[in-house]
Amino acid sequence: MPTRREILMSTGALAGVSMLPANAKPLASAVQDEVPIPGSVDKALNIWDLKAMARERLTEGHFAAIAGGAADEITIRWNREGFDKIRLRPKVLIDPTQIDTRTTLFGQEHAYPVLLGPTGGHRSTHPDGELATARGANHANATMVLSTFSSTAIEEVVQVATNPLWFQLYVMRDRPFNRDLVLRAQAAGAKAVCVTVDTATSGPRNRQTRGRQRSSPSGGGGQPLLQGMKRSTSVESDIFSASREPNLTWKDIDWLRSFTQVPLLLKGILDAEDAERAIQEGVDGLIVSNHGGRNLDTSQATIEALPEIVEKVDGRIPVLIDGGIRRGTDVFKALALGAKAVLIGRPYRYGLAAGGAPGVSRVLEILRRELEMTMASTGRTSIAQIDRSVLWS
Ligand SMILES: Cc1cc2nc3c(=O)[nH]c(=O)nc-3n(C[C@H](O)[C@H](O)[C@H](O)COP(=O)(O)O)c2cc1C
């Protein structure tokens, strides 16, 4: 079986870092050497290659459900453009051979600051669903955030996952059910709970709806975490879900706190005043997110919202970010602007579609290696050294 280094050499993926010694640690440890890399995901040089493979393998409906967003998908574009606009300042003649990407969040060490963000229904992308994602995360030594809309029970995912899981909560209309769900996630070993606060209503997902109309996707795998939950038979308006609670307000944070024993993060913060309020209400962390441009189109790009939130938070709690991260340079820029870590959504769903667990680990490996290359070229050998001085202006 070829080693990871041999595989990367054969695909040319190590070109450009050949100055790194083969035994440099902790470089080259993202994927265990014995991980088999079947099919063609090993040929993917970047996230865009995996996206192209996913497009070939999925029905139009399933692909649109992942790649699409709200309305005219302007926020999806802005999320990317926000990163592209930022210029880096290289630094030369600094020994880059001992790069350390480790970072600590809530007492948990992460080999590198990239997590798999919560996305629902992985079985609609691959028959092994969340189990394949968890295996991919294992190989790449990353933490996965399991969605309320997971198509696999958390207890099954935990059996497979070798890294601690985090859990994402959509507050559901059946209020007592939320407590049971969080207790269930905690009992299964979830190390943090991310409450998604930006989805009182989802956006007009035109591409997704059109894709569904054209290719009638099937096989979403169900929602085993929601078994036993009561659904509303009548809702206020058809812009709201029958199961997700639209009427979630600041006064509910205390209630969420009352049964959440692990760090509680709010996912979907874009506004600095909301960030301040979240701290006042006692939350432990924030995820700057616009839901990957799936809810409110023309909402601000996350990387552009990040600086004012970081300034307001002023180090009191960790700030994470997602939305549009497709390159190691994007991860680096987010860290430079004060994020403690990033989450990815679509990229690993593309990897999952392209090749199951190895596709997921390939995505993480690409981002990690690109982050290491960026650190080497900017003379920043540890995460703590990445600050605003790496940016051009
Ligand atoms: C197919 C898909 C399903 C998603 N499902 C959820 C979910 O169940 N809960 C949630 O909080 N966010 C969900 N999200 C949003 C992601 O957690 C994340 O905010 C977003 O994908 C980040 O942007 P990116 O896709 O550009 O990386 C979903 C995103 C996608 C693409």
The ligand as a Tripos MOL2 file, in Angstrom:
@<TRIPOS>MOLECULE
LIG
   31    33     1     0     0
SMALL
NO_CHARGES

@<TRIPOS>ATOM
      1 C1        -26.5210   20.6740    2.4520 C.3       1 LIG1
      2 C2        -26.3970   21.5730    3.6540 C.ar      1 LIG1
      3 C3        -27.1270   21.2640    4.7950 C.ar      1 LIG1
      4 C4        -27.0180   22.0860    5.9250 C.ar      1 LIG1
      5 N1        -27.6720   21.7180    7.0750 N.ar      1 LIG1
      6 C5        -27.5000   22.4530    8.2020 C.ar      1 LIG1
      7 C6        -28.0600   22.0220    9.4300 C.ar      1 LIG1
      8 O1        -28.6930   20.9750    9.5120 O.2       1 LIG1
      9 N2        -27.8530   22.8130   10.5170 N.ar      1 LIG1
     10 C7        -27.1280   23.9840   10.4650 C.ar      1 LIG1
     11 O2        -26.9680   24.6670   11.4740 O.2       1 LIG1
     12 N3        -26.5560   24.3920    9.3110 N.ar      1 LIG1
     13 C8        -26.7190   23.6470    8.1910 C.ar      1 LIG1
     14 N4        -26.0900   24.0470    7.0390 N.ar      1 LIG1
     15 C9        -25.2180   25.2380    7.0380 C.3       1 LIG1
     16 C10       -23.7800   24.8330    7.3930 C.3       1 LIG1
     17 O3        -23.6600   24.4150    8.7370 O.3       1 LIG1
     18 C11       -22.8030   26.0010    7.1960 C.3       1 LIG1
     19 O4        -23.2590   27.1300    7.9150 O.3       1 LIG1
     20 C12       -22.5530   26.3780    5.7390 C.3       1 LIG1
     21 O5        -22.6400   25.2490    4.8950 O.3       1 LIG1
     22 C13       -21.1780   27.0240    5.6100 C.3       1 LIG1
     23 O6        -20.9400   27.4760    4.3370 O.3       1 LIG1
     24 P1        -20.1280   26.6290    3.2060 P.3       1 LIG1
     25 O7        -21.0770   25.5800    2.7300 O.co2     1 LIG1
     26 O8        -19.8330   27.6670    2.1720 O.co2     1 LIG1
     27 O9        -18.8900   26.0480    3.8680 O.co2     1 LIG1
     28 C14       -26.2050   23.2570    5.8890 C.ar      1 LIG1
     29 C15       -25.4790   23.5440    4.7270 C.ar      1 LIG1
     30 C16       -25.5640   22.7220    3.6180 C.ar      1 LIG1
     31 C17       -24.7540   23.0580    2.4090 C.3       1 LIG1
@<TRIPOS>BOND
     1     1     2 1
     2     2     3 ar
     3     2    30 ar
     4     3     4 ar
     5     4     5 ar
     6     4    28 ar
     7     5     6 ar
     8     6     7 ar
     9     6    13 1
    10     7     8 2
    11     7     9 ar
    12     9    10 ar
    13    10    11 2
    14    10    12 ar
    15    12    13 ar
    16    13    14 ar
    17    14    15 1
    18    14    28 ar
    19    15    16 1
    20    16    17 1
    21    16    18 1
    22    18    19 1
    23    18    20 1
    24    20    21 1
    25    20    22 1
    26    22    23 1
    27    23    24 1
    28    24    25 2
    29    24    26 1
    30    24    27 1
    31    28    29 ar
    32    29    30 ar
    33    30    31 1
@<TRIPOS>SUBSTRUCTURE
     1 LIG1         1 GROUP 0 **** ****
